[in-house]
Amino acid sequence: MKLKMPILLDTDIGNDIDDAVALAYLLRQPRCELAGVTCVTGDVGQRCALTDAVCRAAGRTDIPIHAGARDVLLHGPGQPTVPQYEVLRSRPHRADWPAGTAVEFLRRTIRERPGEITLLTIGPLTNIALLGAIDPEVLVLLKEMVAMAGVFYPHECDSEWNCRVDPVATAMVLKTTARLKVPVRLIGLDVTMKCRLGPDEVKRRFTPSPLDFVLELASVWFRGAREMTFHDPLAAAVVFEPDLCGYESGLVTGDPGPGAAEGRTPFTAGPGTHTVAKTVDPEGFFKEYFSVFGVQ
């Protein structure tokens, strides 16, 4: 039997549906020890409430959940609203989340388990930039950082949303991890866009708990979208099945802006501790994702 992998998840759950889809996977992945979830950007209390609701739908009340940074570091669009919180407004849920506890929780947990923790980031990098600014050496104690962030190969978009929301944070994290030689695996938009399902297929497959609750959240998402792209779930899945993607190593930098290029993440192949996903096996990904729920 394979040992469980301790994971810290940093998320902006509540905007795109894929954060909740990724969280559901981690809660059911038998090799995952979800050591905690931190929320970032905008109304982080609402994001914590949604995290708690997904965890409870999976029968998990043991997961530490912490609210992080509400605002971007300097400039950028941010994400002030949490559209999927609408699902919780009419039902009882926890609302008393202490403010600003996420960064210290991350720092303490990583330091208590040096060399063990994989930090999985699927939102803007504000919390991680603050962590690196307060205690840079803590990032060296990670086993690995895996991030759904960036665009590295030709694509119709030249920047990715998580990186654009707080471009200064993106640039800080990339610079700090390169300087300290922290192993970082980046799963970019150019790869994740190949993992998509339409609403009918989502409804057919999203039936077992906690996906039944996630399907409620998806109903809000599909009001303005024709398909679901599994950006964040792919980043979660490659933690356990790295061969779902092919990779190239090198150095990624971030453009902090301000200006038209802010949030872009230029990649230079060669020496470096940044590894970017170059290819993906969508069929293999969906097989892995739904296998943890017993769905074909």
C-alpha positions as CSV (number, residue, x, y, z in Angstrom):
1,M,0.0,0.0,0.0
2,K,1.4,3.4,-1.0
3,L,2.0,5.9,1.8
4,K,-0.3,8.9,2.1
5,M,1.0,12.3,0.9
6,P,0.5,15.3,3.1
7,I,-1.0,18.1,1.0
8,L,-1.7,21.8,1.9
9,L,-4.2,23.3,-0.5
10,D,-4.4,27.1,-1.2
11,T,-7.6,28.0,-3.1
12,D,-9.9,30.7,-4.4
13,I,-12.9,28.4,-4.3
14,G,-16.2,30.0,-5.3
15,N,-15.4,31.7,-8.6
16,D,-14.6,29.0,-11.2
17,I,-16.2,25.7,-10.4
18,D,-12.9,23.7,-10.8
19,D,-11.6,24.6,-7.3
20,A,-14.5,22.7,-5.7
21,V,-14.0,19.8,-8.2
22,A,-10.3,19.6,-7.2
23,L,-11.1,19.7,-3.5
24,A,-13.7,16.9,-3.9
25,Y,-11.0,14.8,-5.6
26,L,-8.5,15.4,-2.8
27,L,-11.0,14.4,-0.2
28,R,-11.6,11.1,-1.9
29,Q,-8.1,10.3,-3.1
30,P,-6.9,7.5,-0.8
31,R,-3.3,8.6,-1.1
32,C,-4.1,12.1,0.1
33,E,-3.6,13.4,3.6
34,L,-5.3,16.8,3.3
35,A,-3.4,18.6,6.1
36,G,-5.3,21.8,5.6
37,V,-6.9,24.3,3.2
38,T,-6.2,28.0,3.0
39,C,-8.4,30.5,1.1
40,V,-7.3,33.5,-0.8
41,T,-8.6,36.7,-2.4
42,G,-11.9,38.7,-1.9
43,D,-14.4,37.5,0.6
44,V,-12.3,34.7,2.1
45,G,-14.9,34.0,4.8
46,Q,-17.3,33.0,2.1
47,R,-14.6,30.9,0.5
48,C,-13.9,29.2,3.8
49,A,-17.6,28.5,4.2
50,L,-17.7,26.8,0.7
51,T,-14.6,24.8,1.6
52,D,-16.2,23.6,4.8
53,A,-19.4,22.7,2.9
54,V,-17.6,20.5,0.4
55,C,-15.6,18.8,3.2
56,R,-18.8,18.1,5.1
57,A,-20.4,16.7,2.0
58,A,-17.5,14.2,2.0
59,G,-18.1,13.4,5.7
60,R,-14.9,15.3,6.7
61,T,-15.1,17.7,9.6
62,D,-11.4,17.2,10.5
63,I,-9.8,19.4,7.9
64,P,-8.3,22.7,9.2
65,I,-9.6,25.7,7.1
66,H,-8.0,29.1,7.3
67,A,-8.8,32.5,5.8
68,G,-5.9,34.3,4.0
69,A,-5.3,37.5,2.2
70,R,-8.4,39.4,0.9
71,D,-6.5,42.0,-1.2
72,V,-3.9,41.9,-3.9
73,L,-0.4,43.0,-2.8
74,L,-0.2,46.2,-5.0
75,H,-2.3,46.2,-8.1
76,G,-4.4,43.8,-10.2
77,P,-8.1,43.0,-10.6
78,G,-8.5,40.8,-7.5
79,Q,-11.7,38.8,-7.0
80,P,-14.0,40.6,-4.7
81,T,-17.1,38.4,-5.3
82,V,-17.8,34.7,-4.7
83,P,-20.6,33.7,-7.1
84,Q,-21.0,30.1,-5.9
85,Y,-21.6,31.3,-2.3
86,E,-25.2,31.7,-3.5
87,V,-25.7,28.0,-2.9
88,L,-25.0,28.4,0.8
89,R,-27.1,31.6,1.5
90,S,-30.3,29.7,2.2
91,R,-28.8,26.9,4.3
92,P,-27.1,26.8,7.7
93,H,-23.3,27.1,7.4
94,R,-20.4,28.4,9.5
95,A,-19.7,32.1,9.0
96,D,-17.3,32.9,11.9
97,W,-13.9,32.5,10.2
98,P,-11.1,34.3,12.0
99,A,-9.4,36.8,9.6
100,G,-5.8,36.4,8.4
101,T,-4.8,33.1,9.9
102,A,-3.7,31.3,6.7
103,V,-0.1,32.4,6.3
104,E,0.9,31.5,9.9
105,F,-0.9,28.2,9.5
106,L,1.0,27.4,6.4
107,R,4.3,28.5,8.0
108,R,3.8,26.4,11.1
109,T,2.6,23.3,9.3
110,I,5.4,23.2,6.9
111,R,8.0,23.8,9.6
112,E,6.6,21.0,11.7
113,R,7.0,18.6,8.8
114,P,10.1,19.5,6.9
115,G,10.6,17.7,3.6
116,E,7.1,16.1,3.7
117,I,4.5,18.7,2.6
118,T,3.4,19.3,-1.0
119,L,1.9,22.7,-1.4
120,L,-0.8,22.7,-4.0
121,T,-1.9,26.2,-5.1
122,I,-5.0,26.6,-7.3
123,G,-5.7,30.3,-6.8
124,P,-3.8,33.6,-7.0
125,L,-0.5,33.4,-5.2
126,T,-1.0,36.2,-2.7
127,N,-0.9,33.9,0.4
128,I,2.2,32.2,-0.9
129,A,4.0,35.5,-1.7
130,L,3.3,36.7,1.9
131,L,4.5,33.4,3.3
132,G,7.8,33.7,1.3
133,A,8.2,37.4,2.4
134,I,7.7,36.6,6.1
135,D,9.7,33.4,6.2
136,P,11.5,32.7,2.9
137,E,13.4,29.7,4.2
138,V,10.1,27.8,4.9
139,L,9.6,27.3,1.2
140,V,12.9,25.3,1.1
141,L,11.3,22.9,3.6
142,L,8.6,21.9,1.1
143,K,8.8,18.5,-0.6
144,E,7.3,20.3,-3.7
145,M,5.1,23.1,-4.8
146,V,2.5,22.3,-7.5
147,A,0.6,25.3,-9.0
148,M,-2.2,25.7,-11.5
149,A,-0.7,28.9,-12.9
150,G,0.7,30.4,-16.1
151,V,0.9,30.0,-19.8
152,F,4.1,28.5,-21.2
153,Y,3.4,27.3,-24.8
154,P,1.5,28.8,-27.7
155,H,-2.1,29.5,-26.7
156,E,-4.8,32.0,-27.6
157,C,-4.4,33.6,-24.1
158,D,-1.0,35.0,-23.3
159,S,-1.6,35.0,-19.5
160,E,-3.6,32.9,-17.0
161,W,-6.2,34.2,-14.5
162,N,-4.5,33.2,-11.3
163,C,-1.4,35.0,-12.3
164,R,-3.3,38.1,-13.5
165,V,-5.3,38.5,-10.4
166,D,-2.2,39.4,-8.4
167,P,0.7,39.8,-10.8
168,V,3.1,41.1,-8.1
169,A,2.5,38.1,-6.0
170,T,3.1,35.8,-9.0
171,A,6.4,37.5,-9.8
172,M,7.5,37.4,-6.1
173,V,6.8,33.6,-5.8
174,L,8.5,32.7,-9.0
175,K,11.6,34.8,-8.2
176,T,11.8,33.5,-4.6
177,T,11.4,29.8,-5.6
178,A,14.0,30.2,-8.3
179,R,16.5,31.9,-6.0
180,L,16.1,29.3,-3.3
181,K,15.9,26.4,-5.7
182,V,12.5,25.2,-4.5
183,P,11.1,22.5,-6.7
184,V,8.0,24.0,-8.4
185,R,5.8,22.2,-10.9
186,L,3.5,24.5,-12.9
187,I,0.4,23.2,-14.7
188,G,-0.4,25.9,-17.2
189,L,-3.6,27.0,-19.0
190,D,-2.2,25.8,-22.4
191,V,-2.4,22.2,-21.0
192,T,-5.4,22.3,-18.7
193,M,-7.7,23.6,-21.5
194,K,-7.4,20.1,-23.0
195,C,-9.4,18.6,-20.1
196,R,-13.0,19.6,-20.6
197,L,-16.5,18.2,-20.2
198,G,-19.9,19.5,-21.3
199,P,-22.9,20.0,-18.8
200,D,-24.6,16.7,-19.8
201,E,-21.5,14.7,-19.2
202,V,-20.9,16.5,-15.9
203,K,-24.4,15.7,-14.7
204,R,-24.0,12.1,-15.7
205,R,-20.8,11.6,-13.8
206,F,-21.2,13.9,-10.8
207,T,-23.5,11.8,-8.6
208,P,-21.6,10.3,-5.7
209,S,-21.0,12.4,-2.6
210,P,-19.3,14.9,-2.4
211,L,-19.8,15.4,-6.1
212,D,-23.6,15.8,-5.6
213,F,-22.9,19.0,-3.6
214,V,-20.3,20.1,-6.2
215,L,-23.0,19.6,-8.9
216,E,-25.1,22.2,-7.0
217,L,-22.3,24.6,-7.3
218,A,-21.9,23.7,-11.0
219,S,-25.5,24.8,-11.6
220,V,-24.4,28.4,-10.8
221,W,-21.3,28.0,-13.1
222,F,-23.3,26.7,-16.1
223,R,-25.5,29.7,-16.2
224,G,-22.7,31.5,-17.9
225,A,-20.5,28.6,-19.3
226,R,-21.0,25.9,-21.8
227,E,-18.5,23.5,-20.4
228,M,-16.3,22.7,-17.4
229,T,-12.6,22.9,-17.7
230,F,-10.7,20.8,-15.2
231,H,-7.8,23.3,-14.6
232,D,-7.3,22.7,-10.9
233,P,-8.3,19.0,-10.8
234,L,-5.5,18.3,-13.2
235,A,-3.0,20.1,-11.0
236,A,-4.3,18.0,-8.1
237,A,-4.2,14.7,-10.0
238,V,-0.6,15.1,-11.1
239,V,0.5,15.2,-7.5
240,F,-0.4,11.6,-7.3
241,E,0.0,10.6,-11.0
242,P,2.8,12.8,-12.4
243,D,2.9,10.9,-15.7
244,L,-0.5,12.3,-16.7
245,C,1.6,15.2,-18.1
246,G,4.9,15.5,-19.9
247,Y,7.2,18.2,-18.6
248,E,10.1,20.5,-19.5
249,S,12.4,22.1,-16.9
250,G,13.8,25.6,-16.8
251,L,13.1,29.1,-15.4
252,V,9.7,30.9,-15.2
253,T,9.6,34.6,-14.5
254,G,6.5,36.8,-13.8
255,D,5.7,40.2,-15.2
256,P,4.5,42.2,-12.2
257,G,3.2,45.1,-14.3
258,P,1.5,47.4,-14.3
259,G,0.8,47.3,-18.0
260,A,-0.5,45.1,-20.8
261,A,2.0,42.3,-20.0
262,E,1.3,42.0,-16.3
263,G,0.6,38.4,-15.2
264,R,2.5,36.9,-18.1
265,T,4.9,34.0,-17.2
266,P,7.7,33.7,-19.7
267,F,9.4,30.3,-19.6
268,T,13.0,29.6,-20.6
269,A,13.9,26.0,-21.0
270,G,17.2,24.8,-19.5
271,P,18.7,24.8,-16.0
272,G,16.3,25.7,-13.2
273,T,14.0,24.2,-10.6
274,H,10.8,25.2,-12.3
275,T,9.1,22.4,-14.2
276,V,6.2,23.2,-16.6
277,A,3.6,20.8,-18.0
278,K,4.0,20.6,-21.8
279,T,1.6,17.7,-22.7
280,V,-1.3,16.0,-21.1
281,D,-3.2,12.7,-21.4
282,P,-6.9,13.9,-21.1
283,E,-8.3,10.4,-21.2
284,G,-5.9,9.2,-18.5
285,F,-6.7,12.2,-16.4
286,F,-10.4,11.7,-16.5
287,K,-9.9,8.0,-15.7
288,E,-7.8,8.9,-12.6
289,Y,-10.2,11.7,-11.5
290,F,-13.4,9.7,-11.6
291,S,-11.8,6.5,-10.3
292,V,-11.6,7.9,-6.8
293,F,-15.5,8.2,-6.8
294,G,-16.1,4.8,-8.4
295,V,-17.4,6.4,-11.6
296,Q,-16.6,5.3,-15.2
